[in-house]
Amino acid sequence: MDLYILRHAIAVERGEDGYARDADRPLTPEGKRKLKRVAEAMQKLDLSFDLLLSSPYLRARQTAELVAEALGQKKKLEFADSLKPDGSFRNLIDYLKNWKSRSVLLVGHEPHLSGLISFLLSGRPNLSITLKKVGLCRLAVDKLNYGQCATNEWLLTPGQMGCIAKSS
């Protein structure tokens, strides 16, 4: 399985007027612009997914919806509580094991996503991994398990994705 992990785009700051609940924070115009470049890079990389699974929090939902639309894969988009900031790795892994997909995009939050990457690479959630907003990681997984089961193929920053989007 190819497991792609995307952090949500830039969102309104926590506690800003009108957004008392963390789950309700939307993407900013700047976040949407950067996300558009990342989606263009994903198109250039010819990425396609059997499943796009996102946190239900608004900023992650908006990120996933914009990517799904850009890639023409809106019908493959689903939402899972296991991708919330306090979500369970075990529940997420169980869900993915039952899906049996070849290529999955996960959209969520930090530090949950870097913890997940660490857990799948080493069996522990504490490797020092930085996943920037709209950063994209690709893991190769032969057999999805609880703990060490993946190999890091790449981890791209938004700037690197922007360079890919600009290339011909």
PyMOL CGO cylinders between C-alpha atoms (Angstrom):
from pymol import cmd
from pymol.cgo import CYLINDER

trace = [
    CYLINDER, 0.00, 0.00, 0.00, 1.13, 3.54, -0.72, 0.3, 1, 1, 1, 1, 1, 1,
    CYLINDER, 1.13, 3.54, -0.72, 0.10, 5.68, 2.19, 0.3, 1, 1, 1, 1, 1, 1,
    CYLINDER, 0.10, 5.68, 2.19, 0.17, 9.44, 1.60, 0.3, 1, 1, 1, 1, 1, 1,
    CYLINDER, 0.17, 9.44, 1.60, -0.12, 11.75, 4.59, 0.3, 1, 1, 1, 1, 1, 1,
    CYLINDER, -0.12, 11.75, 4.59, -1.08, 15.41, 4.10, 0.3, 1, 1, 1, 1, 1, 1,
    CYLINDER, -1.08, 15.41, 4.10, -1.28, 18.03, 6.82, 0.3, 1, 1, 1, 1, 1, 1,
    CYLINDER, -1.28, 18.03, 6.82, -4.13, 20.52, 6.44, 0.3, 1, 1, 1, 1, 1, 1,
    CYLINDER, -4.13, 20.52, 6.44, -3.46, 23.95, 4.93, 0.3, 1, 1, 1, 1, 1, 1,
    CYLINDER, -3.46, 23.95, 4.93, -3.04, 27.18, 6.90, 0.3, 1, 1, 1, 1, 1, 1,
    CYLINDER, -3.04, 27.18, 6.90, -6.14, 27.91, 8.98, 0.3, 1, 1, 1, 1, 1, 1,
    CYLINDER, -6.14, 27.91, 8.98, -7.52, 30.77, 11.04, 0.3, 1, 1, 1, 1, 1, 1,
    CYLINDER, -7.52, 30.77, 11.04, -5.62, 31.03, 14.34, 0.3, 1, 1, 1, 1, 1, 1,
    CYLINDER, -5.62, 31.03, 14.34, -7.00, 29.32, 17.41, 0.3, 1, 1, 1, 1, 1, 1,
    CYLINDER, -7.00, 29.32, 17.41, -9.23, 31.65, 19.43, 0.3, 1, 1, 1, 1, 1, 1,
    CYLINDER, -9.23, 31.65, 19.43, -9.71, 34.21, 16.65, 0.3, 1, 1, 1, 1, 1, 1,
    CYLINDER, -9.71, 34.21, 16.65, -13.07, 36.01, 16.78, 0.3, 1, 1, 1, 1, 1, 1,
    CYLINDER, -13.07, 36.01, 16.78, -15.93, 33.81, 15.68, 0.3, 1, 1, 1, 1, 1, 1,
    CYLINDER, -15.93, 33.81, 15.68, -13.95, 30.56, 15.96, 0.3, 1, 1, 1, 1, 1, 1,
    CYLINDER, -13.95, 30.56, 15.96, -14.10, 29.54, 19.59, 0.3, 1, 1, 1, 1, 1, 1,
    CYLINDER, -14.10, 29.54, 19.59, -14.08, 25.81, 18.80, 0.3, 1, 1, 1, 1, 1, 1,
    CYLINDER, -14.08, 25.81, 18.80, -10.88, 24.36, 17.37, 0.3, 1, 1, 1, 1, 1, 1,
    CYLINDER, -10.88, 24.36, 17.37, -12.88, 22.07, 15.09, 0.3, 1, 1, 1, 1, 1, 1,
    CYLINDER, -12.88, 22.07, 15.09, -14.54, 25.07, 13.37, 0.3, 1, 1, 1, 1, 1, 1,
    CYLINDER, -14.54, 25.07, 13.37, -11.43, 26.91, 12.16, 0.3, 1, 1, 1, 1, 1, 1,
    CYLINDER, -11.43, 26.91, 12.16, -11.51, 27.34, 8.34, 0.3, 1, 1, 1, 1, 1, 1,
    CYLINDER, -11.51, 27.34, 8.34, -8.64, 27.73, 5.89, 0.3, 1, 1, 1, 1, 1, 1,
    CYLINDER, -8.64, 27.73, 5.89, -7.29, 31.21, 5.26, 0.3, 1, 1, 1, 1, 1, 1,
    CYLINDER, -7.29, 31.21, 5.26, -7.00, 32.68, 1.73, 0.3, 1, 1, 1, 1, 1, 1,
    CYLINDER, -7.00, 32.68, 1.73, -3.22, 32.13, 1.96, 0.3, 1, 1, 1, 1, 1, 1,
    CYLINDER, -3.22, 32.13, 1.96, -3.82, 28.53, 3.01, 0.3, 1, 1, 1, 1, 1, 1,
    CYLINDER, -3.82, 28.53, 3.01, -6.06, 27.97, -0.01, 0.3, 1, 1, 1, 1, 1, 1,
    CYLINDER, -6.06, 27.97, -0.01, -3.44, 29.49, -2.36, 0.3, 1, 1, 1, 1, 1, 1,
    CYLINDER, -3.44, 29.49, -2.36, -0.68, 27.22, -1.02, 0.3, 1, 1, 1, 1, 1, 1,
    CYLINDER, -0.68, 27.22, -1.02, -3.00, 24.23, -1.14, 0.3, 1, 1, 1, 1, 1, 1,
    CYLINDER, -3.00, 24.23, -1.14, -3.78, 24.96, -4.80, 0.3, 1, 1, 1, 1, 1, 1,
    CYLINDER, -3.78, 24.96, -4.80, -0.05, 24.72, -5.62, 0.3, 1, 1, 1, 1, 1, 1,
    CYLINDER, -0.05, 24.72, -5.62, 0.24, 21.48, -3.67, 0.3, 1, 1, 1, 1, 1, 1,
    CYLINDER, 0.24, 21.48, -3.67, -2.77, 20.04, -5.54, 0.3, 1, 1, 1, 1, 1, 1,
    CYLINDER, -2.77, 20.04, -5.54, -1.13, 21.06, -8.84, 0.3, 1, 1, 1, 1, 1, 1,
    CYLINDER, -1.13, 21.06, -8.84, 2.05, 19.24, -7.78, 0.3, 1, 1, 1, 1, 1, 1,
    CYLINDER, 2.05, 19.24, -7.78, 0.00, 16.17, -6.88, 0.3, 1, 1, 1, 1, 1, 1,
    CYLINDER, 0.00, 16.17, -6.88, -1.46, 16.27, -10.40, 0.3, 1, 1, 1, 1, 1, 1,
    CYLINDER, -1.46, 16.27, -10.40, 2.04, 16.56, -11.91, 0.3, 1, 1, 1, 1, 1, 1,
    CYLINDER, 2.04, 16.56, -11.91, 3.16, 13.60, -9.81, 0.3, 1, 1, 1, 1, 1, 1,
    CYLINDER, 3.16, 13.60, -9.81, 0.16, 11.73, -11.27, 0.3, 1, 1, 1, 1, 1, 1,
    CYLINDER, 0.16, 11.73, -11.27, -1.13, 10.81, -7.83, 0.3, 1, 1, 1, 1, 1, 1,
    CYLINDER, -1.13, 10.81, -7.83, -4.39, 8.93, -7.60, 0.3, 1, 1, 1, 1, 1, 1,
    CYLINDER, -4.39, 8.93, -7.60, -6.04, 7.36, -4.58, 0.3, 1, 1, 1, 1, 1, 1,
    CYLINDER, -6.04, 7.36, -4.58, -8.46, 4.52, -3.87, 0.3, 1, 1, 1, 1, 1, 1,
    CYLINDER, -8.46, 4.52, -3.87, -9.48, 6.39, -0.73, 0.3, 1, 1, 1, 1, 1, 1,
    CYLINDER, -9.48, 6.39, -0.73, -9.09, 9.94, 0.58, 0.3, 1, 1, 1, 1, 1, 1,
    CYLINDER, -9.09, 9.94, 0.58, -9.68, 9.89, 4.33, 0.3, 1, 1, 1, 1, 1, 1,
    CYLINDER, -9.68, 9.89, 4.33, -9.82, 13.11, 6.33, 0.3, 1, 1, 1, 1, 1, 1,
    CYLINDER, -9.82, 13.11, 6.33, -10.34, 14.43, 9.81, 0.3, 1, 1, 1, 1, 1, 1,
    CYLINDER, -10.34, 14.43, 9.81, -13.84, 15.91, 10.08, 0.3, 1, 1, 1, 1, 1, 1,
    CYLINDER, -13.84, 15.91, 10.08, -12.44, 19.20, 11.50, 0.3, 1, 1, 1, 1, 1, 1,
    CYLINDER, -12.44, 19.20, 11.50, -13.27, 22.03, 9.09, 0.3, 1, 1, 1, 1, 1, 1,
    CYLINDER, -13.27, 22.03, 9.09, -9.71, 22.94, 8.07, 0.3, 1, 1, 1, 1, 1, 1,
    CYLINDER, -9.71, 22.94, 8.07, -8.82, 19.32, 7.26, 0.3, 1, 1, 1, 1, 1, 1,
    CYLINDER, -8.82, 19.32, 7.26, -12.19, 18.75, 5.57, 0.3, 1, 1, 1, 1, 1, 1,
    CYLINDER, -12.19, 18.75, 5.57, -11.67, 21.82, 3.35, 0.3, 1, 1, 1, 1, 1, 1,
    CYLINDER, -11.67, 21.82, 3.35, -8.13, 20.67, 2.52, 0.3, 1, 1, 1, 1, 1, 1,
    CYLINDER, -8.13, 20.67, 2.52, -9.32, 17.18, 1.57, 0.3, 1, 1, 1, 1, 1, 1,
    CYLINDER, -9.32, 17.18, 1.57, -12.27, 18.49, -0.44, 0.3, 1, 1, 1, 1, 1, 1,
    CYLINDER, -12.27, 18.49, -0.44, -10.07, 20.85, -2.47, 0.3, 1, 1, 1, 1, 1, 1,
    CYLINDER, -10.07, 20.85, -2.47, -7.53, 18.09, -3.19, 0.3, 1, 1, 1, 1, 1, 1,
    CYLINDER, -7.53, 18.09, -3.19, -10.28, 15.61, -4.10, 0.3, 1, 1, 1, 1, 1, 1,
    CYLINDER, -10.28, 15.61, -4.10, -11.82, 18.15, -6.47, 0.3, 1, 1, 1, 1, 1, 1,
    CYLINDER, -11.82, 18.15, -6.47, -8.47, 18.99, -8.10, 0.3, 1, 1, 1, 1, 1, 1,
    CYLINDER, -8.47, 18.99, -8.10, -7.75, 15.29, -8.66, 0.3, 1, 1, 1, 1, 1, 1,
    CYLINDER, -7.75, 15.29, -8.66, -11.28, 14.44, -9.80, 0.3, 1, 1, 1, 1, 1, 1,
    CYLINDER, -11.28, 14.44, -9.80, -11.77, 12.06, -6.87, 0.3, 1, 1, 1, 1, 1, 1,
    CYLINDER, -11.77, 12.06, -6.87, -14.58, 13.63, -4.84, 0.3, 1, 1, 1, 1, 1, 1,
    CYLINDER, -14.58, 13.63, -4.84, -16.50, 10.33, -4.68, 0.3, 1, 1, 1, 1, 1, 1,
    CYLINDER, -16.50, 10.33, -4.68, -13.57, 8.64, -2.90, 0.3, 1, 1, 1, 1, 1, 1,
    CYLINDER, -13.57, 8.64, -2.90, -13.56, 11.10, 0.02, 0.3, 1, 1, 1, 1, 1, 1,
    CYLINDER, -13.56, 11.10, 0.02, -14.55, 9.95, 3.51, 0.3, 1, 1, 1, 1, 1, 1,
    CYLINDER, -14.55, 9.95, 3.51, -14.14, 11.33, 7.03, 0.3, 1, 1, 1, 1, 1, 1,
    CYLINDER, -14.14, 11.33, 7.03, -12.89, 9.58, 10.16, 0.3, 1, 1, 1, 1, 1, 1,
    CYLINDER, -12.89, 9.58, 10.16, -12.71, 10.58, 13.81, 0.3, 1, 1, 1, 1, 1, 1,
    CYLINDER, -12.71, 10.58, 13.81, -9.46, 8.63, 14.06, 0.3, 1, 1, 1, 1, 1, 1,
    CYLINDER, -9.46, 8.63, 14.06, -7.81, 11.50, 12.13, 0.3, 1, 1, 1, 1, 1, 1,
    CYLINDER, -7.81, 11.50, 12.13, -8.87, 14.16, 14.65, 0.3, 1, 1, 1, 1, 1, 1,
    CYLINDER, -8.87, 14.16, 14.65, -5.97, 15.65, 16.67, 0.3, 1, 1, 1, 1, 1, 1,
    CYLINDER, -5.97, 15.65, 16.67, -6.68, 13.18, 19.48, 0.3, 1, 1, 1, 1, 1, 1,
    CYLINDER, -6.68, 13.18, 19.48, -7.53, 10.26, 17.20, 0.3, 1, 1, 1, 1, 1, 1,
    CYLINDER, -7.53, 10.26, 17.20, -6.51, 6.66, 17.78, 0.3, 1, 1, 1, 1, 1, 1,
    CYLINDER, -6.51, 6.66, 17.78, -3.77, 5.12, 15.63, 0.3, 1, 1, 1, 1, 1, 1,
    CYLINDER, -3.77, 5.12, 15.63, -5.24, 1.69, 16.35, 0.3, 1, 1, 1, 1, 1, 1,
    CYLINDER, -5.24, 1.69, 16.35, -8.73, 2.68, 15.11, 0.3, 1, 1, 1, 1, 1, 1,
    CYLINDER, -8.73, 2.68, 15.11, -7.23, 4.27, 12.00, 0.3, 1, 1, 1, 1, 1, 1,
    CYLINDER, -7.23, 4.27, 12.00, -5.11, 1.20, 11.24, 0.3, 1, 1, 1, 1, 1, 1,
    CYLINDER, -5.11, 1.20, 11.24, -8.12, -1.09, 11.78, 0.3, 1, 1, 1, 1, 1, 1,
    CYLINDER, -8.12, -1.09, 11.78, -10.18, 1.02, 9.39, 0.3, 1, 1, 1, 1, 1, 1,
    CYLINDER, -10.18, 1.02, 9.39, -7.46, 0.97, 6.72, 0.3, 1, 1, 1, 1, 1, 1,
    CYLINDER, -7.46, 0.97, 6.72, -6.91, -2.79, 7.09, 0.3, 1, 1, 1, 1, 1, 1,
    CYLINDER, -6.91, -2.79, 7.09, -10.60, -3.38, 6.36, 0.3, 1, 1, 1, 1, 1, 1,
    CYLINDER, -10.60, -3.38, 6.36, -10.53, -1.09, 3.33, 0.3, 1, 1, 1, 1, 1, 1,
    CYLINDER, -10.53, -1.09, 3.33, -7.70, -2.98, 1.55, 0.3, 1, 1, 1, 1, 1, 1,
    CYLINDER, -7.70, -2.98, 1.55, -6.69, -0.05, -0.65, 0.3, 1, 1, 1, 1, 1, 1,
    CYLINDER, -6.69, -0.05, -0.65, -3.54, 0.19, -2.75, 0.3, 1, 1, 1, 1, 1, 1,
    CYLINDER, -3.54, 0.19, -2.75, -3.23, 3.97, -2.43, 0.3, 1, 1, 1, 1, 1, 1,
    CYLINDER, -3.23, 3.97, -2.43, -4.65, 6.09, 0.40, 0.3, 1, 1, 1, 1, 1, 1,
    CYLINDER, -4.65, 6.09, 0.40, -4.41, 9.78, 1.23, 0.3, 1, 1, 1, 1, 1, 1,
    CYLINDER, -4.41, 9.78, 1.23, -4.83, 10.74, 4.89, 0.3, 1, 1, 1, 1, 1, 1,
    CYLINDER, -4.83, 10.74, 4.89, -5.53, 14.40, 5.77, 0.3, 1, 1, 1, 1, 1, 1,
    CYLINDER, -5.53, 14.40, 5.77, -5.21, 15.58, 9.34, 0.3, 1, 1, 1, 1, 1, 1,
    CYLINDER, -5.21, 15.58, 9.34, -3.35, 17.54, 11.99, 0.3, 1, 1, 1, 1, 1, 1,
    CYLINDER, -3.35, 17.54, 11.99, -0.08, 17.86, 13.84, 0.3, 1, 1, 1, 1, 1, 1,
    CYLINDER, -0.08, 17.86, 13.84, 1.32, 16.42, 16.01, 0.3, 1, 1, 1, 1, 1, 1,
    CYLINDER, 1.32, 16.42, 16.01, -1.02, 13.48, 15.37, 0.3, 1, 1, 1, 1, 1, 1,
    CYLINDER, -1.02, 13.48, 15.37, 0.20, 12.87, 11.79, 0.3, 1, 1, 1, 1, 1, 1,
    CYLINDER, 0.20, 12.87, 11.79, 3.93, 13.00, 12.60, 0.3, 1, 1, 1, 1, 1, 1,
    CYLINDER, 3.93, 13.00, 12.60, 3.20, 10.62, 15.49, 0.3, 1, 1, 1, 1, 1, 1,
    CYLINDER, 3.20, 10.62, 15.49, 1.44, 8.28, 13.08, 0.3, 1, 1, 1, 1, 1, 1,
    CYLINDER, 1.44, 8.28, 13.08, 4.35, 8.44, 10.61, 0.3, 1, 1, 1, 1, 1, 1,
    CYLINDER, 4.35, 8.44, 10.61, 6.79, 7.73, 13.45, 0.3, 1, 1, 1, 1, 1, 1,
    CYLINDER, 6.79, 7.73, 13.45, 4.65, 4.85, 14.75, 0.3, 1, 1, 1, 1, 1, 1,
    CYLINDER, 4.65, 4.85, 14.75, 4.47, 3.19, 11.32, 0.3, 1, 1, 1, 1, 1, 1,
    CYLINDER, 4.47, 3.19, 11.32, 8.22, 3.67, 10.71, 0.3, 1, 1, 1, 1, 1, 1,
    CYLINDER, 8.22, 3.67, 10.71, 9.59, 2.72, 14.13, 0.3, 1, 1, 1, 1, 1, 1,
    CYLINDER, 9.59, 2.72, 14.13, 6.82, 1.30, 16.28, 0.3, 1, 1, 1, 1, 1, 1,
    CYLINDER, 6.82, 1.30, 16.28, 7.02, 4.37, 18.54, 0.3, 1, 1, 1, 1, 1, 1,
    CYLINDER, 7.02, 4.37, 18.54, 5.29, 7.75, 18.14, 0.3, 1, 1, 1, 1, 1, 1,
    CYLINDER, 5.29, 7.75, 18.14, 8.28, 9.88, 19.15, 0.3, 1, 1, 1, 1, 1, 1,
    CYLINDER, 8.28, 9.88, 19.15, 10.64, 10.18, 16.16, 0.3, 1, 1, 1, 1, 1, 1,
    CYLINDER, 10.64, 10.18, 16.16, 11.47, 13.79, 15.39, 0.3, 1, 1, 1, 1, 1, 1,
    CYLINDER, 11.47, 13.79, 15.39, 9.47, 14.41, 12.21, 0.3, 1, 1, 1, 1, 1, 1,
    CYLINDER, 9.47, 14.41, 12.21, 8.32, 17.79, 10.94, 0.3, 1, 1, 1, 1, 1, 1,
    CYLINDER, 8.32, 17.79, 10.94, 5.27, 17.80, 8.69, 0.3, 1, 1, 1, 1, 1, 1,
    CYLINDER, 5.27, 17.80, 8.69, 4.62, 21.38, 7.66, 0.3, 1, 1, 1, 1, 1, 1,
    CYLINDER, 4.62, 21.38, 7.66, 1.15, 22.65, 6.77, 0.3, 1, 1, 1, 1, 1, 1,
    CYLINDER, 1.15, 22.65, 6.77, 0.31, 21.11, 3.37, 0.3, 1, 1, 1, 1, 1, 1,
    CYLINDER, 0.31, 21.11, 3.37, 3.45, 19.00, 3.62, 0.3, 1, 1, 1, 1, 1, 1,
    CYLINDER, 3.45, 19.00, 3.62, 3.06, 15.57, 2.03, 0.3, 1, 1, 1, 1, 1, 1,
    CYLINDER, 3.06, 15.57, 2.03, 4.65, 12.28, 3.08, 0.3, 1, 1, 1, 1, 1, 1,
    CYLINDER, 4.65, 12.28, 3.08, 4.65, 8.99, 1.19, 0.3, 1, 1, 1, 1, 1, 1,
    CYLINDER, 4.65, 8.99, 1.19, 5.07, 5.72, 3.06, 0.3, 1, 1, 1, 1, 1, 1,
    CYLINDER, 5.07, 5.72, 3.06, 5.36, 2.29, 1.45, 0.3, 1, 1, 1, 1, 1, 1,
    CYLINDER, 5.36, 2.29, 1.45, 3.61, -0.39, 3.50, 0.3, 1, 1, 1, 1, 1, 1,
    CYLINDER, 3.61, -0.39, 3.50, 3.85, -4.10, 2.63, 0.3, 1, 1, 1, 1, 1, 1,
    CYLINDER, 3.85, -4.10, 2.63, 1.46, -5.22, 5.37, 0.3, 1, 1, 1, 1, 1, 1,
    CYLINDER, 1.46, -5.22, 5.37, -0.26, -2.68, 7.59, 0.3, 1, 1, 1, 1, 1, 1,
    CYLINDER, -0.26, -2.68, 7.59, 0.25, -3.51, 11.29, 0.3, 1, 1, 1, 1, 1, 1,
    CYLINDER, 0.25, -3.51, 11.29, 0.26, -1.83, 14.68, 0.3, 1, 1, 1, 1, 1, 1,
    CYLINDER, 0.26, -1.83, 14.68, 3.77, -0.48, 14.84, 0.3, 1, 1, 1, 1, 1, 1,
    CYLINDER, 3.77, -0.48, 14.84, 6.78, -0.71, 12.57, 0.3, 1, 1, 1, 1, 1, 1,
    CYLINDER, 6.78, -0.71, 12.57, 5.53, -1.68, 9.11, 0.3, 1, 1, 1, 1, 1, 1,
    CYLINDER, 5.53, -1.68, 9.11, 6.40, 1.17, 6.72, 0.3, 1, 1, 1, 1, 1, 1,
    CYLINDER, 6.40, 1.17, 6.72, 9.29, 2.64, 4.78, 0.3, 1, 1, 1, 1, 1, 1,
    CYLINDER, 9.29, 2.64, 4.78, 9.57, 6.37, 4.18, 0.3, 1, 1, 1, 1, 1, 1,
    CYLINDER, 9.57, 6.37, 4.18, 9.61, 7.00, 0.42, 0.3, 1, 1, 1, 1, 1, 1,
    CYLINDER, 9.61, 7.00, 0.42, 9.63, 10.80, 0.72, 0.3, 1, 1, 1, 1, 1, 1,
    CYLINDER, 9.63, 10.80, 0.72, 8.55, 13.81, 2.76, 0.3, 1, 1, 1, 1, 1, 1,
    CYLINDER, 8.55, 13.81, 2.76, 7.95, 17.00, 0.78, 0.3, 1, 1, 1, 1, 1, 1,
    CYLINDER, 7.95, 17.00, 0.78, 7.57, 20.53, 2.10, 0.3, 1, 1, 1, 1, 1, 1,
    CYLINDER, 7.57, 20.53, 2.10, 5.05, 22.97, 0.61, 0.3, 1, 1, 1, 1, 1, 1,
    CYLINDER, 5.05, 22.97, 0.61, 7.98, 24.81, -1.01, 0.3, 1, 1, 1, 1, 1, 1,
    CYLINDER, 7.98, 24.81, -1.01, 9.17, 21.64, -2.73, 0.3, 1, 1, 1, 1, 1, 1,
    CYLINDER, 9.17, 21.64, -2.73, 5.61, 20.92, -3.85, 0.3, 1, 1, 1, 1, 1, 1,
    CYLINDER, 5.61, 20.92, -3.85, 5.46, 24.48, -5.28, 0.3, 1, 1, 1, 1, 1, 1,
    CYLINDER, 5.46, 24.48, -5.28, 8.62, 23.80, -7.31, 0.3, 1, 1, 1, 1, 1, 1,
    CYLINDER, 8.62, 23.80, -7.31, 7.06, 20.60, -8.66, 0.3, 1, 1, 1, 1, 1, 1,
    CYLINDER, 7.06, 20.60, -8.66, 3.90, 22.53, -9.59, 0.3, 1, 1, 1, 1, 1, 1,
    CYLINDER, 3.90, 22.53, -9.59, 5.96, 25.13, -11.50, 0.3, 1, 1, 1, 1, 1, 1,
    CYLINDER, 5.96, 25.13, -11.50, 8.05, 22.57, -13.41, 0.3, 1, 1, 1, 1, 1, 1,
    CYLINDER, 8.05, 22.57, -13.41, 7.10, 21.67, -16.95, 0.3, 1, 1, 1, 1, 1, 1,
]
cmd.load_cgo(trace, "trace")
